[in-house]
Amino acid sequence: MEKRVVVTGMGIISPLGNNLEEFKNNIFSGNSGIERIKAFDPTGLDVQIAAEVKNFDLRNFDKEIKVIELKRIDRFSQFAIAASLSAFYDSLLDLNKIDPYRVGVIIASGIGGIISLEEGIRTMINKGPNLVSPYLSAMMIPNMASGWVSMKLKINGYISCPTTACSASANAIGEALEVIKRGEEDIIFAGGAEASICPIGITSFSQAKALSTRNDQPEKASRPFDKLRNGFVMGEGAGVLVLEELEHAKKRGAKIYAEVVSFGQTSDAYHITAPEPTGIPRAKAMEIALMKGKVPKDEVDYINAHGTSTPLNDKVESDTIKQVFGDRAYKIPISSTKSMIGHLLGAAGAVEAIATILMIKENFVHPTINQEEKDPECDLDYIPNVGREHKIRYALSNSFGFGGVNTALIFKKFD
Amino acid sequence: MTKEEVMEKFKKVFVEKTGIEDFKEEDKFIDDLGLDSLGVMDVITGLEEEFNITVPDSDIPKIKDIKSALDYISSKV
C-alpha cells in the first residue's frame, strides 16, 4: 500500500509573529507586517520598506545556546533553528526513541547568509582579506540551516537544501514528501528560511524593478491582484513542518494537522525572471500535482496563491488558475499571504503551507488585503480584505521562482 | 608594549571571540580550551586587527596555546 504523509508539527518565525497562534490571529484578521526598514538605515535607497521579523532572540528557543555561538550563525539559520525547535516541541516527538537515521531535514533557502556575506565583503574592502571572519563560508552557504538543525536535533538521516528561489521551500516540502513516500525516512523536518533584508539584498531586487516603492504607505505596498500593485515587498523568516509517515504518526498517537497529498513541478524554460506569459507551464505543475494525488478538481476548495503583487505574476497566475479549473476557478476562494507578510523568498512556500494548513484546520480562509481597485485582468475571488468561514477539503498552494520554477503542493483535511 | 598591556589586549580579543574568560598560559587552544580550527583562526584574525599585525600562513602552526600566542605577539609589536 502506498505510504501517506501527514504534518504532525509546525514552527514559524514571521513578520506577523514568532509562534503559530500569533501568526494565525494576525493573518486571519488581515493585519500587515510591513514597515519602514529598521535593520539598517534605508535612506537613499529606492525601496525603504520590508516585512521584518520582530523581537527575535534565538535564546528564547534554544536555552543552551551561548552568546558567542550566535555570532557564528547567520540570521537565516537562526530563524531555521528557532522554527525547527518550535516544530519539534509542537510534534511531541521523543527523538530518544527513534532511530536518528530515520529522521531527515530539508530546510531550503533562496539566497542563504547574504547578511554575513555583505559584512564579509565590507571587511575585505575596508580592512583587508586577513580580517574576514573564518566563519564566513559556513555562515553564507544556503544548506547551513539544514546543517544546524541536524546538529541541534541530532538527526542523521536525509539532508538537503533546495535553492530554487521563491519556490525553494515548497520544493523542500515536495522533496520530503517523496522521500517519505518511497520509504527512506519516517520523519523529515521540511521548510525554508530567509533573511535578506540588508542593503545589497534589497538593492539587488530593487534594481530588477521587482519591489514596490510605496515607501510612504508600507502597509499598503503589498497588494496582490489589485490594480495599483507595483511590485513585491521583501519579507524574512522561516517555516518548518514535521512531515511524518501516517502509520508512524498514528502509532505514537501524534496530533495530525493535515495530509500532504502531492507535489507537481515544471520549468518555464522561458526567461530568467518573467513568467512564461501563456501560463501553460505553471498550469502543468498544478495539473501534475492534481494527477499525482488523484485529486478531483471539484474538491479543491481553496488556493493559496503565489500572489506576489508584481504586475506580471498576478495576471499570469490568475489566467493559469482559470486554465486549470475552468468555470470553477471563479468559485474557489484564493488568497495571497504575501499581502500581509510580504515575500519571504525561499521561506515563502513553507510559511504559506503553514498558513494553508491552519486554514484547513480552522475552516477559515484568510483575506488578501489592500484590495481597493479591481484589475479587470484579475477577476477571481481573492477574499478581498476580510477573511471568512469556509470548509476546505483539498487546498492547493502555488510557488513560482526566478529561473522559471513552478511548484504546486496539495494539502488535504485529515479526518 | 609591556607584557601586561599585551595580556590585557589579548584577553579582550580572546573573550570576545571565544566567550572563555578563565584560562591559563599553558592552556592549548584545541585540547584544553575546546576550540576548533575555525575558532583558532577567528582568534588569530582578532589579534591581527587588535595589534595591527599580519600573521602569515606559515606562522599559524606556531600559535597553539595562550603562551605561544602571547610570545608571538610580543615578537611582532
Chai-1 contact restraints between the chains, C-beta under 6 A:
chainA,res_idxA,chainB,res_idxB,connection_type,confidence,min_distance_angstrom,max_distance_angstrom,comment,restraint_id
A,K66,B,G19,contact,1.0,0.0,6.0,A-B,restraint_1
A,I68,B,G19,contact,1.0,0.0,6.0,A-B,restraint_2
A,N130,B,E48,contact,1.0,0.0,6.0,A-B,restraint_3
A,L131,B,T45,contact,1.0,0.0,6.0,A-B,restraint_4
A,L131,B,E49,contact,1.0,0.0,6.0,A-B,restraint_5
A,P134,B,L38,contact,1.0,0.0,6.0,A-B,restraint_6
A,P134,B,M41,contact,1.0,0.0,6.0,A-B,restraint_7
A,P134,B,D42,contact,1.0,0.0,6.0,A-B,restraint_8
A,Y135,B,L38,contact,1.0,0.0,6.0,A-B,restraint_9
